[in-house]
Amino acid sequence: MSKISFVSFCIENYADMIGKPSNEVYADFKNSGLLNLLQSDYEDLHGMSMEYMLDFCNQYMRGAAKQ
């Protein structure tokens, strides 16, 4: 899976999970720094299960919302 496919996978599945349009999730990921993290840590993250990735994204976004 390429980095672009991985990031797209994360955005689309997270958007489905929280019931938000993917373009809004993309903007949220970008503004919070999660988009850069998913790209820079691709090698470590892309082999994780979908459930793990969704939980990772959710925890990250919760932390970003508190700041």
CHARMM-style PDB file with segment names, atoms N, HN, CA, C and O in Angstrom:
ATOM      1  N   MET     1       0.842  -1.166   0.000  1.00  0.00      PROA
ATOM      2  CA  MET     1       0.000   0.000   0.000  1.00  0.00      PROA
ATOM      3  C   MET     1       0.893   1.237   0.000  1.00  0.00      PROA
ATOM      4  O   MET     1       1.839   1.323   0.783  1.00  0.00      PROA
ATOM      5  N   SER     2       0.599   2.181  -0.864  1.00  0.00      PROA
ATOM      6  HN  SER     2      -0.169   2.112  -1.500  1.00  0.00      PROA
ATOM      7  CA  SER     2       1.372   3.422  -0.929  1.00  0.00      PROA
ATOM      8  C   SER     2       0.967   4.349   0.223  1.00  0.00      PROA
ATOM      9  O   SER     2      -0.062   4.144   0.867  1.00  0.00      PROA
ATOM     10  N   LYS     3       1.791   5.368   0.470  1.00  0.00      PROA
ATOM     11  HN  LYS     3       2.627   5.534  -0.053  1.00  0.00      PROA
ATOM     12  CA  LYS     3       1.474   6.328   1.529  1.00  0.00      PROA
ATOM     13  C   LYS     3       0.154   7.033   1.249  1.00  0.00      PROA
ATOM     14  O   LYS     3      -0.649   7.242   2.158  1.00  0.00      PROA
ATOM     15  N   ILE     4      -0.066   7.396  -0.003  1.00  0.00      PROA
ATOM     16  HN  ILE     4       0.587   7.226  -0.741  1.00  0.00      PROA
ATOM     17  CA  ILE     4      -1.305   8.093  -0.361  1.00  0.00      PROA
ATOM     18  C   ILE     4      -2.512   7.191  -0.118  1.00  0.00      PROA
ATOM     19  O   ILE     4      -3.528   7.636   0.416  1.00  0.00      PROA
ATOM     20  N   SER     5      -2.397   5.932  -0.507  1.00  0.00      PROA
ATOM     21  HN  SER     5      -1.571   5.570  -0.941  1.00  0.00      PROA
ATOM     22  CA  SER     5      -3.497   4.986  -0.285  1.00  0.00      PROA
ATOM     23  C   SER     5      -3.745   4.784   1.205  1.00  0.00      PROA
ATOM     24  O   SER     5      -4.894   4.700   1.638  1.00  0.00      PROA
ATOM     25  N   PHE     6      -2.680   4.706   1.983  1.00  0.00      PROA
ATOM     26  HN  PHE     6      -1.747   4.774   1.630  1.00  0.00      PROA
ATOM     27  CA  PHE     6      -2.800   4.510   3.426  1.00  0.00      PROA
ATOM     28  C   PHE     6      -3.500   5.696   4.081  1.00  0.00      PROA
ATOM     29  O   PHE     6      -4.422   5.517   4.877  1.00  0.00      PROA
ATOM     30  N   VAL     7      -3.062   6.897   3.746  1.00  0.00      PROA
ATOM     31  HN  VAL     7      -2.313   7.042   3.099  1.00  0.00      PROA
ATOM     32  CA  VAL     7      -3.671   8.095   4.326  1.00  0.00      PROA
ATOM     33  C   VAL     7      -5.140   8.190   3.919  1.00  0.00      PROA
ATOM     34  O   VAL     7      -5.998   8.518   4.738  1.00  0.00      PROA
ATOM     35  N   SER     8      -5.417   7.904   2.663  1.00  0.00      PROA
ATOM     36  HN  SER     8      -4.720   7.638   1.997  1.00  0.00      PROA
ATOM     37  CA  SER     8      -6.797   7.920   2.174  1.00  0.00      PROA
ATOM     38  C   SER     8      -7.645   6.888   2.919  1.00  0.00      PROA
ATOM     39  O   SER     8      -8.780   7.171   3.301  1.00  0.00      PROA
ATOM     40  N   PHE     9      -7.097   5.707   3.122  1.00  0.00      PROA
ATOM     41  HN  PHE     9      -6.175   5.477   2.812  1.00  0.00      PROA
ATOM     42  CA  PHE     9      -7.763   4.642   3.878  1.00  0.00      PROA
ATOM     43  C   PHE     9      -8.120   5.133   5.279  1.00  0.00      PROA
ATOM     44  O   PHE     9      -9.240   4.935   5.749  1.00  0.00      PROA
ATOM     45  N   CYS    10      -7.163   5.769   5.936  1.00  0.00      PROA
ATOM     46  HN  CYS    10      -6.253   5.929   5.554  1.00  0.00      PROA
ATOM     47  CA  CYS    10      -7.394   6.268   7.299  1.00  0.00      PROA
ATOM     48  C   CYS    10      -8.475   7.344   7.309  1.00  0.00      PROA
ATOM     49  O   CYS    10      -9.367   7.322   8.158  1.00  0.00      PROA
ATOM     50  N   ILE    11      -8.399   8.271   6.385  1.00  0.00      PROA
ATOM     51  HN  ILE    11      -7.675   8.290   5.696  1.00  0.00      PROA
ATOM     52  CA  ILE    11      -9.376   9.360   6.326  1.00  0.00      PROA
ATOM     53  C   ILE    11     -10.771   8.822   6.057  1.00  0.00      PROA
ATOM     54  O   ILE    11     -11.720   9.170   6.761  1.00  0.00      PROA
ATOM     55  N   GLU    12     -10.902   7.977   5.046  1.00  0.00      PROA
ATOM     56  HN  GLU    12     -10.132   7.694   4.474  1.00  0.00      PROA
ATOM     57  CA  GLU    12     -12.223   7.456   4.675  1.00  0.00      PROA
ATOM     58  C   GLU    12     -12.852   6.623   5.789  1.00  0.00      PROA
ATOM     59  O   GLU    12     -14.039   6.767   6.083  1.00  0.00      PROA
ATOM     60  N   ASN    13     -12.070   5.767   6.396  1.00  0.00      PROA
ATOM     61  HN  ASN    13     -11.106   5.650   6.158  1.00  0.00      PROA
ATOM     62  CA  ASN    13     -12.614   4.908   7.451  1.00  0.00      PROA
ATOM     63  C   ASN    13     -12.917   5.689   8.721  1.00  0.00      PROA
ATOM     64  O   ASN    13     -13.904   5.404   9.399  1.00  0.00      PROA
ATOM     65  N   TYR    14     -12.090   6.660   9.049  1.00  0.00      PROA
ATOM     66  HN  TYR    14     -11.288   6.891   8.498  1.00  0.00      PROA
ATOM     67  CA  TYR    14     -12.361   7.496  10.218  1.00  0.00      PROA
ATOM     68  C   TYR    14     -13.612   8.338   9.973  1.00  0.00      PROA
ATOM     69  O   TYR    14     -14.437   8.500  10.873  1.00  0.00      PROA
ATOM     70  N   ALA    15     -13.754   8.869   8.773  1.00  0.00      PROA
ATOM     71  HN  ALA    15     -13.084   8.738   8.043  1.00  0.00      PROA
ATOM     72  CA  ALA    15     -14.941   9.654   8.421  1.00  0.00      PROA
ATOM     73  C   ALA    15     -16.197   8.806   8.564  1.00  0.00      PROA
ATOM     74  O   ALA    15     -17.203   9.270   9.100  1.00  0.00      PROA
ATOM     75  N   ASP    16     -16.143   7.564   8.087  1.00  0.00      PROA
ATOM     76  HN  ASP    16     -15.325   7.187   7.652  1.00  0.00      PROA
ATOM     77  CA  ASP    16     -17.281   6.656   8.240  1.00  0.00      PROA
ATOM     78  C   ASP    16     -17.584   6.397   9.713  1.00  0.00      PROA
ATOM     79  O   ASP    16     -18.746   6.368  10.119  1.00  0.00      PROA
ATOM     80  N   MET    17     -16.541   6.210  10.500  1.00  0.00      PROA
ATOM     81  HN  MET    17     -15.598   6.234  10.170  1.00  0.00      PROA
ATOM     82  CA  MET    17     -16.716   5.899  11.916  1.00  0.00      PROA
ATOM     83  C   MET    17     -17.403   7.038  12.674  1.00  0.00      PROA
ATOM     84  O   MET    17     -18.270   6.799  13.514  1.00  0.00      PROA
ATOM     85  N   ILE    18     -17.008   8.273  12.372  1.00  0.00      PROA
ATOM     86  HN  ILE    18     -16.303   8.468  11.689  1.00  0.00      PROA
ATOM     87  CA  ILE    18     -17.562   9.398  13.128  1.00  0.00      PROA
ATOM     88  C   ILE    18     -18.729  10.073  12.413  1.00  0.00      PROA
ATOM     89  O   ILE    18     -19.336  10.994  12.958  1.00  0.00      PROA
ATOM     90  N   GLY    19     -19.047   9.630  11.209  1.00  0.00      PROA
ATOM     91  HN  GLY    19     -18.554   8.881  10.765  1.00  0.00      PROA
ATOM     92  CA  GLY    19     -20.188  10.178  10.489  1.00  0.00      PROA
ATOM     93  C   GLY    19     -19.981  11.586   9.976  1.00  0.00      PROA
ATOM     94  O   GLY    19     -20.895  12.410   9.994  1.00  0.00      PROA
ATOM     95  N   LYS    20     -18.769  11.852   9.518  1.00  0.00      PROA
ATOM     96  HN  LYS    20     -18.027  11.182   9.503  1.00  0.00      PROA
ATOM     97  CA  LYS    20     -18.414  13.167   9.013  1.00  0.00      PROA
ATOM     98  C   LYS    20     -17.936  13.027   7.574  1.00  0.00      PROA
ATOM     99  O   LYS    20     -17.377  11.986   7.229  1.00  0.00      PROA
ATOM    100  N   PRO    21     -18.129  14.022   6.723  1.00  0.00      PROA
ATOM    101  CA  PRO    21     -17.617  13.939   5.349  1.00  0.00      PROA
ATOM    102  C   PRO    21     -16.087  13.839   5.333  1.00  0.00      PROA
ATOM    103  O   PRO    21     -15.408  14.434   6.169  1.00  0.00      PROA
ATOM    104  N   SER    22     -15.567  13.091   4.387  1.00  0.00      PROA
ATOM    105  HN  SER    22     -16.119  12.607   3.707  1.00  0.00      PROA
ATOM    106  CA  SER    22     -14.122  12.861   4.339  1.00  0.00      PROA
ATOM    107  C   SER    22     -13.331  14.142   4.101  1.00  0.00      PROA
ATOM    108  O   SER    22     -12.197  14.253   4.568  1.00  0.00      PROA
ATOM    109  N   ASN    23     -13.899  15.111   3.388  1.00  0.00      PROA
ATOM    110  HN  ASN    23     -14.820  15.021   3.010  1.00  0.00      PROA
ATOM    111  CA  ASN    23     -13.157  16.356   3.180  1.00  0.00      PROA
ATOM    112  C   ASN    23     -12.984  17.127   4.490  1.00  0.00      PROA
ATOM    113  O   ASN    23     -11.973  17.804   4.680  1.00  0.00      PROA
ATOM    114  N   GLU    24     -13.957  17.031   5.390  1.00  0.00      PROA
ATOM    115  HN  GLU    24     -14.778  16.481   5.237  1.00  0.00      PROA
ATOM    116  CA  GLU    24     -13.827  17.663   6.702  1.00  0.00      PROA
ATOM    117  C   GLU    24     -12.807  16.920   7.566  1.00  0.00      PROA
ATOM    118  O   GLU    24     -12.035  17.544   8.294  1.00  0.00      PROA
ATOM    119  N   VAL    25     -12.806  15.605   7.487  1.00  0.00      PROA
ATOM    120  HN  VAL    25     -13.433  15.098   6.897  1.00  0.00      PROA
ATOM    121  CA  VAL    25     -11.826  14.813   8.237  1.00  0.00      PROA
ATOM    122  C   VAL    25     -10.424  15.108   7.729  1.00  0.00      PROA
ATOM    123  O   VAL    25      -9.491  15.233   8.522  1.00  0.00      PROA
ATOM    124  N   TYR    26     -10.266  15.222   6.416  1.00  0.00      PROA
ATOM    125  HN  TYR    26     -11.024  15.121   5.771  1.00  0.00      PROA
ATOM    126  CA  TYR    26      -8.956  15.585   5.852  1.00  0.00      PROA
ATOM    127  C   TYR    26      -8.491  16.914   6.455  1.00  0.00      PROA
ATOM    128  O   TYR    26      -7.347  17.024   6.895  1.00  0.00      PROA
ATOM    129  N   ALA    27      -9.361  17.915   6.478  1.00  0.00      PROA
ATOM    130  HN  ALA    27     -10.291  17.826   6.121  1.00  0.00      PROA
ATOM    131  CA  ALA    27      -8.993  19.220   7.034  1.00  0.00      PROA
ATOM    132  C   ALA    27      -8.654  19.100   8.520  1.00  0.00      PROA
ATOM    133  O   ALA    27      -7.698  19.718   8.989  1.00  0.00      PROA
ATOM    134  N   ASP    28      -9.428  18.315   9.255  1.00  0.00      PROA
ATOM    135  HN  ASP    28     -10.205  17.813   8.874  1.00  0.00      PROA
ATOM    136  CA  ASP    28      -9.154  18.111  10.685  1.00  0.00      PROA
ATOM    137  C   ASP    28      -7.799  17.428  10.885  1.00  0.00      PROA
ATOM    138  O   ASP    28      -7.017  17.832  11.745  1.00  0.00      PROA
ATOM    139  N   PHE    29      -7.526  16.395  10.090  1.00  0.00      PROA
ATOM    140  HN  PHE    29      -8.162  16.067   9.391  1.00  0.00      PROA
ATOM    141  CA  PHE    29      -6.237  15.693  10.181  1.00  0.00      PROA
ATOM    142  C   PHE    29      -5.090  16.649   9.859  1.00  0.00      PROA
ATOM    143  O   PHE    29      -4.058  16.641  10.530  1.00  0.00      PROA
ATOM    144  N   LYS    30      -5.277  17.455   8.847  1.00  0.00      PROA
ATOM    145  HN  LYS    30      -6.116  17.461   8.302  1.00  0.00      PROA
ATOM    146  CA  LYS    30      -4.222  18.393   8.449  1.00  0.00      PROA
ATOM    147  C   LYS    30      -3.982  19.433   9.538  1.00  0.00      PROA
ATOM    148  O   LYS    30      -2.837  19.700   9.900  1.00  0.00      PROA
ATOM    149  N   ASN    31      -5.052  20.016  10.058  1.00  0.00      PROA
ATOM    150  HN  ASN    31      -5.983  19.799   9.763  1.00  0.00      PROA
ATOM    151  CA  ASN    31      -4.926  21.060  11.072  1.00  0.00      PROA
ATOM    152  C   ASN    31      -4.358  20.545  12.392  1.00  0.00      PROA
ATOM    153  O   ASN    31      -3.689  21.286  13.113  1.00  0.00      PROA
ATOM    154  N   SER    32      -4.619  19.297  12.704  1.00  0.00      PROA
ATOM    155  HN  SER    32      -5.163  18.695  12.119  1.00  0.00      PROA
ATOM    156  CA  SER    32      -4.148  18.735  13.975  1.00  0.00      PROA
ATOM    157  C   SER    32      -2.719  18.199  13.895  1.00  0.00      PROA
ATOM    158  O   SER    32      -2.084  17.962  14.923  1.00  0.00      PROA
ATOM    159  N   GLY    33      -2.214  18.010  12.680  1.00  0.00      PROA
ATOM    160  HN  GLY    33      -2.729  18.202  11.844  1.00  0.00      PROA
ATOM    161  CA  GLY    33      -0.884  17.421  12.507  1.00  0.00      PROA
ATOM    162  C   GLY    33      -0.919  15.923  12.282  1.00  0.00      PROA
ATOM    163  O   GLY    33       0.115  15.312  12.015  1.00  0.00      PROA
ATOM    164  N   LEU    34      -2.105  15.318  12.387  1.00  0.00      PROA
ATOM    165  HN  LEU    34      -2.946  15.814  12.604  1.00  0.00      PROA
ATOM    166  CA  LEU    34      -2.215  13.870  12.200  1.00  0.00      PROA
ATOM    167  C   LEU    34      -1.881  13.461  10.774  1.00  0.00      PROA
ATOM    168  O   LEU    34      -1.303  12.395  10.562  1.00  0.00      PROA
ATOM    169  N   LEU    35      -2.226  14.273   9.809  1.00  0.00      PROA
ATOM    170  HN  LEU    35      -2.695  15.139   9.981  1.00  0.00      PROA
ATOM    171  CA  LEU    35      -1.918  13.955   8.415  1.00  0.00      PROA
ATOM    172  C   LEU    35      -0.409  13.785   8.227  1.00  0.00      PROA
ATOM    173  O   LEU    35       0.033  12.821   7.603  1.00  0.00      PROA
ATOM    174  N   ASN    36       0.368  14.704   8.757  1.00  0.00      PROA
ATOM    175  HN  ASN    36       0.009  15.488   9.264  1.00  0.00      PROA
ATOM    176  CA  ASN    36       1.829  14.606   8.662  1.00  0.00      PROA
ATOM    177  C   ASN    36       2.363  13.391   9.408  1.00  0.00      PROA
ATOM    178  O   ASN    36       3.289  12.725   8.943  1.00  0.00      PROA
ATOM    179  N   LEU    37       1.775  13.104  10.569  1.00  0.00      PROA
ATOM    180  HN  LEU    37       1.023  13.644  10.947  1.00  0.00      PROA
ATOM    181  CA  LEU    37       2.205  11.950  11.362  1.00  0.00      PROA
ATOM    182  C   LEU    37       1.954  10.646  10.608  1.00  0.00      PROA
ATOM    183  O   LEU    37       2.807   9.760  10.596  1.00  0.00      PROA
ATOM    184  N   LEU    38       0.785  10.529   9.980  1.00  0.00      PROA
ATOM    185  HN  LEU    38       0.091  11.249   9.989  1.00  0.00      PROA
ATOM    186  CA  LEU    38       0.477   9.313   9.216  1.00  0.00      PROA
ATOM    187  C   LEU    38       1.458   9.125   8.066  1.00  0.00      PROA
ATOM    188  O   LEU    38       1.835   7.998   7.744  1.00  0.00      PROA
ATOM    189  N   GLN    39       1.865  10.215   7.457  1.00  0.00      PROA
ATOM    190  HN  GLN    39       1.559  11.130   7.719  1.00  0.00      PROA
ATOM    191  CA  GLN    39       2.821  10.123   6.351  1.00  0.00      PROA
ATOM    192  C   GLN    39       4.231   9.826   6.852  1.00  0.00      PROA
ATOM    193  O   GLN    39       4.924   8.981   6.285  1.00  0.00      PROA
ATOM    194  N   SER    40       4.658  10.507   7.898  1.00  0.00      PROA
ATOM    195  HN  SER    40       4.096  11.194   8.358  1.00  0.00      PROA
ATOM    196  CA  SER    40       6.033  10.322   8.374  1.00  0.00      PROA
ATOM    197  C   SER    40       6.241   8.980   9.065  1.00  0.00      PROA
ATOM    198  O   SER    40       7.333   8.416   9.004  1.00  0.00      PROA
ATOM    199  N   ASP    41       5.204   8.464   9.722  1.00  0.00      PROA
ATOM    200  HN  ASP    41       4.316   8.922   9.771  1.00  0.00      PROA
ATOM    201  CA  ASP    41       5.308   7.182  10.426  1.00  0.00      PROA
ATOM    202  C   ASP    41       4.662   6.039   9.649  1.00  0.00      PROA
ATOM    203  O   ASP    41       4.293   5.017  10.227  1.00  0.00      PROA
ATOM    204  N   TYR    42       4.531   6.217   8.361  1.00  0.00      PROA
ATOM    205  HN  TYR    42       4.831   7.048   7.892  1.00  0.00      PROA
ATOM    206  CA  TYR    42       3.893   5.221   7.497  1.00  0.00      PROA
ATOM    207  C   TYR    42       4.466   3.827   7.701  1.00  0.00      PROA
ATOM    208  O   TYR    42       3.714   2.861   7.827  1.00  0.00      PROA
ATOM    209  N   GLU    43       5.784   3.715   7.735  1.00  0.00      PROA
ATOM    210  HN  GLU    43       6.394   4.500   7.633  1.00  0.00      PROA
ATOM    211  CA  GLU    43       6.426   2.398   7.844  1.00  0.00      PROA
ATOM    212  C   GLU    43       6.001   1.659   9.111  1.00  0.00      PROA
ATOM    213  O   GLU    43       5.846   0.438   9.100  1.00  0.00      PROA
ATOM    214  N   ASP    44       5.815   2.394  10.189  1.00  0.00      PROA
ATOM    215  HN  ASP    44       5.941   3.386  10.197  1.00  0.00      PROA
ATOM    216  CA  ASP    44       5.424   1.777  11.459  1.00  0.00      PROA
ATOM    217  C   ASP    44       3.921   1.509  11.546  1.00  0.00      PROA
ATOM    218  O   ASP    44       3.498   0.564  12.211  1.00  0.00      PROA
ATOM    219  N   LEU    45       3.123   2.327  10.885  1.00  0.00      PROA
ATOM    220  HN  LEU    45       3.467   3.095  10.345  1.00  0.00      PROA
ATOM    221  CA  LEU    45       1.674   2.276  11.065  1.00  0.00      PROA
ATOM    222  C   LEU    45       0.906   1.468  10.032  1.00  0.00      PROA
ATOM    223  O   LEU    45      -0.163   0.941  10.342  1.00  0.00      PROA
ATOM    224  N   HSD    46       1.417   1.357   8.820  1.00  0.00      PROA
ATOM    225  HN  HSD    46       2.285   1.785   8.568  1.00  0.00      PROA
ATOM    226  CA  HSD    46       0.587   0.794   7.754  1.00  0.00      PROA
ATOM    227  C   HSD    46       0.276  -0.692   7.917  1.00  0.00      PROA
ATOM    228  O   HSD    46      -0.640  -1.201   7.271  1.00  0.00      PROA
ATOM    229  N   GLY    47       1.005  -1.380   8.749  1.00  0.00      PROA
ATOM    230  HN  GLY    47       1.749  -0.967   9.274  1.00  0.00      PROA
ATOM    231  CA  GLY    47       0.735  -2.797   8.951  1.00  0.00      PROA
ATOM    232  C   GLY    47      -0.264  -3.083  10.063  1.00  0.00      PROA
ATOM    233  O   GLY    47      -0.594  -4.240  10.324  1.00  0.00      PROA
ATOM    234  N   MET    48      -0.742  -2.040  10.713  1.00  0.00      PROA
ATOM    235  HN  MET    48      -0.474  -1.100  10.501  1.00  0.00      PROA
ATOM    236  CA  MET    48      -1.676  -2.212  11.819  1.00  0.00      PROA
ATOM    237  C   MET    48      -3.072  -2.526  11.303  1.00  0.00      PROA
ATOM    238  O   MET    48      -3.394  -2.234  10.151  1.00  0.00      PROA
ATOM    239  N   SER    49      -3.890  -3.114  12.145  1.00  0.00      PROA
ATOM    240  HN  SER    49      -3.628  -3.351  13.080  1.00  0.00      PROA
ATOM    241  CA  SER    49      -5.260  -3.436  11.758  1.00  0.00      PROA
ATOM    242  C   SER    49      -6.086  -2.155  11.632  1.00  0.00      PROA
ATOM    243  O   SER    49      -5.717  -1.106  12.160  1.00  0.00      PROA
ATOM    244  N   MET    50      -7.200  -2.263  10.926  1.00  0.00      PROA
ATOM    245  HN  MET    50      -7.500  -3.115  10.497  1.00  0.00      PROA
ATOM    246  CA  MET    50      -8.083  -1.110  10.765  1.00  0.00      PROA
ATOM    247  C   MET    50      -8.588  -0.635  12.126  1.00  0.00      PROA
ATOM    248  O   MET    50      -8.670   0.569  12.371  1.00  0.00      PROA
ATOM    249  N   GLU    51      -8.923  -1.562  13.000  1.00  0.00      PROA
ATOM    250  HN  GLU    51      -8.856  -2.540  12.801  1.00  0.00      PROA
ATOM    251  CA  GLU    51      -9.416  -1.192  14.316  1.00  0.00      PROA
ATOM    252  C   GLU    51      -8.362  -0.408  15.104  1.00  0.00      PROA
ATOM    253  O   GLU    51      -8.683   0.581  15.763  1.00  0.00      PROA
ATOM    254  N   TYR    52      -7.113  -0.851  15.034  1.00  0.00      PROA
ATOM    255  HN  TYR    52      -6.852  -1.654  14.499  1.00  0.00      PROA
ATOM    256  CA  TYR    52      -6.033  -0.151  15.717  1.00  0.00      PROA
ATOM    257  C   TYR    52      -5.866   1.247  15.141  1.00  0.00      PROA
ATOM    258  O   TYR    52      -5.726   2.216  15.887  1.00  0.00      PROA
ATOM    259  N   MET    53      -5.881   1.354  13.815  1.00  0.00      PROA
ATOM    260  HN  MET    53      -5.994   0.567  13.209  1.00  0.00      PROA
ATOM    261  CA  MET    53      -5.678   2.650  13.170  1.00  0.00      PROA
ATOM    262  C   MET    53      -6.803   3.620  13.523  1.00  0.00      PROA
ATOM    263  O   MET    53      -6.552   4.795  13.787  1.00  0.00      PROA
ATOM    264  N   LEU    54      -8.036   3.131  13.528  1.00  0.00      PROA
ATOM    265  HN  LEU    54      -8.240   2.176  13.313  1.00  0.00      PROA
ATOM    266  CA  LEU    54      -9.156   4.001  13.875  1.00  0.00      PROA
ATOM    267  C   LEU    54      -9.057   4.457  15.329  1.00  0.00      PROA
ATOM    268  O   LEU    54      -9.342   5.614  15.640  1.00  0.00      PROA
ATOM    269  N   ASP    55      -8.656   3.556  16.212  1.00  0.00      PROA
ATOM    270  HN  ASP    55      -8.424   2.617  15.959  1.00  0.00      PROA
ATOM    271  CA  ASP    55      -8.469   3.924  17.614  1.00  0.00      PROA
ATOM    272  C   ASP    55      -7.324   4.920  17.753  1.00  0.00      PROA
ATOM    273  O   ASP    55      -7.431   5.888  18.506  1.00  0.00      PROA
ATOM    274  N   PHE    56      -6.233   4.688  17.034  1.00  0.00      PROA
ATOM    275  HN  PHE    56      -6.147   3.902  16.422  1.00  0.00      PROA
ATOM    276  CA  PHE    56      -5.083   5.599  17.055  1.00  0.00      PROA
ATOM    277  C   PHE    56      -5.515   6.993  16.604  1.00  0.00      PROA
ATOM    278  O   PHE    56      -5.204   7.986  17.263  1.00  0.00      PROA
ATOM    279  N   CYS    57      -6.229   7.068  15.483  1.00  0.00      PROA
ATOM    280  HN  CYS    57      -6.482   6.262  14.948  1.00  0.00      PROA
ATOM    281  CA  CYS    57      -6.691   8.354  14.958  1.00  0.00      PROA
ATOM    282  C   CYS    57      -7.641   9.020  15.946  1.00  0.00      PROA
ATOM    283  O   CYS    57      -7.548  10.225  16.180  1.00  0.00      PROA
ATOM    284  N   ASN    58      -8.539   8.255  16.517  1.00  0.00      PROA
ATOM    285  HN  ASN    58      -8.614   7.276  16.326  1.00  0.00      PROA
ATOM    286  CA  ASN    58      -9.505   8.795  17.463  1.00  0.00      PROA
ATOM    287  C   ASN    58      -8.804   9.355  18.704  1.00  0.00      PROA
ATOM    288  O   ASN    58      -9.131  10.451  19.158  1.00  0.00      PROA
ATOM    289  N   GLN    59      -7.863   8.622  19.240  1.00  0.00      PROA
ATOM    290  HN  GLN    59      -7.597   7.732  18.871  1.00  0.00      PROA
ATOM    291  CA  GLN    59      -7.127   9.088  20.418  1.00  0.00      PROA
ATOM    292  C   GLN    59      -6.327  10.352  20.092  1.00  0.00      PROA
ATOM    293  O   GLN    59      -6.282  11.288  20.890  1.00  0.00      PROA
ATOM    294  N   TYR    60      -5.707  10.369  18.929  1.00  0.00      PROA
ATOM    295  HN  TYR    60      -5.744   9.608  18.282  1.00  0.00      PROA
ATOM    296  CA  TYR    60      -4.922  11.538  18.519  1.00  0.00      PROA
ATOM    297  C   TYR    60      -5.831  12.762  18.386  1.00  0.00      PROA
ATOM    298  O   TYR    60      -5.506  13.843  18.877  1.00  0.00      PROA
ATOM    299  N   MET    61      -6.968  12.581  17.719  1.00  0.00      PROA
ATOM    300  HN  MET    61      -7.232  11.703  17.320  1.00  0.00      PROA
ATOM    301  CA  MET    61      -7.876  13.712  17.515  1.00  0.00      PROA
ATOM    302  C   MET    61      -8.486  14.188  18.832  1.00  0.00      PROA
ATOM    303  O   MET    61      -8.714  15.385  19.003  1.00  0.00      PROA
ATOM    304  N   ARG    62      -8.750  13.281  19.756  1.00  0.00      PROA
ATOM    305  HN  ARG    62      -8.564  12.309  19.617  1.00  0.00      PROA
ATOM    306  CA  ARG    62      -9.238  13.696  21.079  1.00  0.00      PROA
ATOM    307  C   ARG    62      -8.199  14.548  21.792  1.00  0.00      PROA
ATOM    308  O   ARG    62      -8.530  15.556  22.416  1.00  0.00      PROA
ATOM    309  N   GLY    63      -6.945  14.137  21.695  1.00  0.00      PROA
ATOM    310  HN  GLY    63      -6.676  13.318  21.188  1.00  0.00      PROA
ATOM    311  CA  GLY    63      -5.855  14.908  22.301  1.00  0.00      PROA
ATOM    312  C   GLY    63      -5.696  16.264  21.645  1.00  0.00      PROA
ATOM    313  O   GLY    63      -5.443  17.258  22.326  1.00  0.00      PROA
ATOM    314  N   ALA    64      -5.840  16.315  20.331  1.00  0.00      PROA
ATOM    315  HN  ALA    64      -6.046  15.508  19.778  1.00  0.00      PROA
ATOM    316  CA  ALA    64      -5.725  17.573  19.593  1.00  0.00      PROA
ATOM    317  C   ALA    64      -6.876  18.517  19.952  1.00  0.00      PROA
ATOM    318  O   ALA    64      -6.693  19.733  20.006  1.00  0.00      PROA
ATOM    319  N   ALA    65      -8.040  17.962  20.194  1.00  0.00      PROA
ATOM    320  HN  ALA    65      -8.189  16.974  20.150  1.00  0.00      PROA
ATOM    321  CA  ALA    65      -9.214  18.781  20.528  1.00  0.00      PROA
ATOM    322  C   ALA    65      -9.065  19.417  21.907  1.00  0.00      PROA
ATOM    323  O   ALA    65      -9.627  20.482  22.164  1.00  0.00      PROA
ATOM    324  N   LYS    66      -8.314  18.771  22.792  1.00  0.00      PROA
ATOM    325  HN  LYS    66      -7.858  17.906  22.584  1.00  0.00      PROA
ATOM    326  CA  LYS    66      -8.126  19.297  24.149  1.00  0.00      PROA
ATOM    327  C   LYS    66      -7.139  20.448  24.193  1.00  0.00      PROA
ATOM    328  O   LYS    66      -7.121  21.221  25.151  1.00  0.00      PROA
ATOM    329  N   GLN    67      -6.321  20.562  23.161  1.00  0.00      PROA
ATOM    330  HN  GLN    67      -6.337  19.934  22.383  1.00  0.00      PROA
ATOM    331  CA  GLN    67      -5.275  21.603  23.174  1.00  0.00      PROA
ATOM    332  C   GLN    67      -5.815  22.957  22.811  1.00  0.00      PROA
ATOM    333  OT1 GLN    67      -5.065  23.932  22.777  1.00  0.00      PROA
TER     334      GLN     67
END
